[in-house]
Amino acid sequence: VEGGVMRCIATVLITLAMLSGCDDPVAYAPKEPLRVGVVKAEKLPIIGTGTLTGEIKARIQSDLSFRISGRVASISADVGDHVEAGGVLATLDTTQLESNLKVAKASLHSAQATLNQSTIELDRKKSLLDRGFTTRELYDDAKQEYLAAKADMSNARADLSSVQNDIDNADLRALRAGVVLARNAEVGQVMAAAMPVSYTHLTRPTTDSV
């Protein structure tokens, strides 16, 4: 019996020792947090030299063209020239346009005279009709002539405006101030409407490396 008691006591002591080992603070000590370094980004001068290849281009450029067709009469700006906004770069021959302008002005003058006469005649026929001295048919004829003259007058004004616009568009102008980089037009060359003249110019007198 005494031997059995001793064995029980030994078993209890071993169990207690095992349980006390489970609570060992060393076994469950928290791990030390991972340390992370932070470096602030900043600009630093480049040390050393090197060779780079590239192409110089304008930051902003415009390829210009005439709005009408015609023969180039003069070149006012060449490669490398500085131009102001609205400055004339090239001009088309306006000989035929000036002739068309004279015809358009003459047509407008004639249309105005016809309209004036038809207006007077319409007023006269209206007065006669009110007094019973003419017929409705004659009055209607006078009114139709007046309306036709008025339409001719409107068309003549439109024709004159169109020719004047063509003359204004005979000048190729810079859209903004800059430097002419290239051109592909020569005096005497026939240019079609909207055909690129290749008048490329900077909007600023600076370049960027690409």
C-alpha positions in Angstrom: 0.0 0.0 0.0 2.8 2.4 0.9 4.4 1.7 -2.4 1.2 2.5 -4.3 0.8 5.8 -2.4 4.3 6.8 -3.3 3.7 6.0 -7.0 0.6 8.2 -6.9 2.4 11.1 -5.3 5.2 10.8 -7.9 2.6 10.9 -10.7 1.0 14.0 -9.3 4.3 15.8 -9.0 5.3 15.0 -12.6 1.9 16.3 -13.8 2.2 19.5 -11.8 5.7 20.0 -13.2 4.4 19.6 -16.8 1.6 22.0 -16.2 3.8 24.6 -14.6 6.1 24.3 -17.7 3.1 25.3 -20.0 2.9 28.6 -18.2 6.6 29.4 -18.7 6.7 33.1 -19.8 9.8 32.4 -21.9 7.9 30.0 -24.1 5.2 32.6 -24.9 7.4 35.8 -25.0 6.1 38.1 -27.8 8.3 38.5 -30.9 10.1 41.8 -31.4 8.4 43.9 -34.2 10.1 44.1 -37.5 12.0 47.4 -37.9 11.4 49.3 -41.2 13.4 52.3 -42.3 11.8 55.3 -44.2 13.8 57.4 -46.6 12.4 60.7 -48.0 12.7 61.1 -51.8 14.5 64.2 -53.0 16.2 65.5 -56.1 19.9 65.1 -56.3 22.3 66.4 -58.9 23.4 63.9 -61.6 26.9 62.9 -61.0 28.9 62.2 -64.1 28.3 62.9 -67.8 26.8 60.9 -70.7 25.8 61.2 -74.3 22.1 61.1 -75.4 20.6 61.0 -78.9 17.3 62.6 -79.8 15.4 64.9 -82.1 14.7 68.6 -81.6 11.0 69.5 -82.2 8.8 72.4 -81.5 6.5 72.1 -78.6 3.6 73.5 -80.6 3.5 73.8 -84.4 1.0 74.6 -87.2 1.0 73.5 -90.8 -0.7 76.3 -92.8 -2.4 76.3 -96.2 -4.3 78.7 -98.4 -8.1 78.6 -98.3 -8.4 79.2 -102.1 -6.4 78.0 -105.1 -4.1 80.2 -107.1 -0.5 81.0 -108.1 1.9 82.1 -105.5 2.8 85.8 -106.1 5.2 86.5 -103.3 6.9 84.9 -100.2 7.1 87.3 -97.2 8.7 85.0 -94.6 11.4 82.4 -94.9 12.8 79.7 -92.7 14.2 81.1 -89.5 12.2 84.4 -89.7 10.3 85.6 -86.7 6.6 86.4 -87.4 3.9 88.1 -85.4 0.3 86.9 -85.1 -1.5 87.9 -88.3 1.7 88.5 -90.2 1.6 87.7 -93.9 3.7 84.7 -94.9 2.9 84.4 -98.6 0.4 85.9 -101.1 -1.4 84.5 -104.1 -1.8 86.4 -107.4 -5.0 88.3 -107.2 -5.2 89.6 -110.8 -8.3 87.4 -111.6 -9.8 88.1 -108.2 -9.5 91.8 -108.7 -11.3 91.4 -112.1 -14.0 89.4 -110.4 -14.4 92.1 -107.8 -15.0 94.7 -110.5 -17.7 92.5 -112.1 -19.3 91.8 -108.8 -19.4 95.5 -107.9 -20.9 96.4 -111.3 -23.5 93.6 -110.9 -24.5 95.0 -107.5 -24.8 98.5 -108.8 -27.0 97.3 -111.7 -29.1 95.2 -109.3 -29.6 98.2 -107.0 -30.7 100.4 -109.9 -33.2 97.7 -111.0 -34.6 97.4 -107.5 -35.0 101.1 -107.1 -36.9 101.3 -110.4 -39.1 98.3 -109.6 -39.9 99.8 -106.2 -41.0 103.1 -107.7 -43.1 101.2 -110.3 -44.7 99.0 -107.6 -45.6 102.1 -105.6 -47.1 103.8 -108.6 -49.2 100.7 -109.5 -50.4 100.5 -105.9 -51.6 104.1 -106.0 -53.4 103.6 -109.3 -55.0 100.4 -108.1 -56.3 102.2 -104.9 -57.9 104.8 -107.2 -59.2 102.3 -109.6 -57.1 103.4 -112.5 -55.3 100.1 -113.1 -56.1 96.4 -112.8 -55.1 93.9 -110.2 -53.3 91.9 -112.8 -50.9 94.8 -113.7 -50.3 95.5 -110.0 -49.4 91.8 -109.5 -47.0 91.9 -112.4 -45.3 94.9 -110.9 -45.0 93.2 -107.6 -43.4 90.1 -109.2 -40.8 92.3 -110.9 -40.1 94.0 -107.5 -39.6 90.6 -105.8 -37.4 89.4 -108.6 -35.3 92.6 -108.4 -35.0 92.2 -104.6 -33.7 88.6 -105.0 -31.2 89.7 -107.6 -30.0 92.4 -105.2 -29.5 89.8 -102.5 -27.6 87.5 -104.8 -25.4 90.3 -106.1 -24.4 91.2 -102.5 -23.6 87.6 -101.7 -21.4 87.4 -104.9 -19.5 90.5 -103.9 -19.0 89.3 -100.4 -17.7 86.0 -101.7 -15.1 87.6 -104.0 -14.0 90.0 -101.3 -13.4 87.0 -99.0 -11.4 85.3 -101.7 -9.2 88.4 -102.0 -8.7 88.4 -98.2 -7.8 84.7 -98.2 -5.2 85.3 -100.9 -2.8 86.2 -98.0 -1.5 83.3 -95.9 -1.1 84.7 -92.4 0.5 83.3 -89.2 -2.1 82.1 -86.6 0.2 83.2 -83.8 3.6 84.7 -83.2 6.6 82.3 -83.7 9.5 81.3 -85.8 9.1 79.8 -89.3 10.6 76.3 -89.3 9.9 75.1 -92.9 8.0 76.0 -96.1 7.2 74.2 -99.3 6.0 76.9 -101.6 7.8 78.9 -104.2 6.9 82.0 -106.2 5.0 80.9 -109.4 3.8 77.6 -107.9 0.1 76.9 -108.3 -1.5 75.9 -105.0 -4.8 74.2 -104.6 -7.2 75.1 -101.9 -6.2 73.5 -98.5 -3.0 72.2 -100.0 -0.4 72.3 -97.2 2.2 75.0 -97.8 4.2 73.5 -94.9 4.7 76.8 -93.2 5.4 75.3 -89.9 6.1 77.8 -87.1 6.7 77.7 -83.3 4.3 79.5 -81.0 7.2 80.2 -78.7 10.9 80.9 -79.6 12.0 77.8 -77.7 12.5 74.1 -78.5 12.3 70.9 -76.4 14.4 67.8 -76.7 12.4 64.7 -77.5 
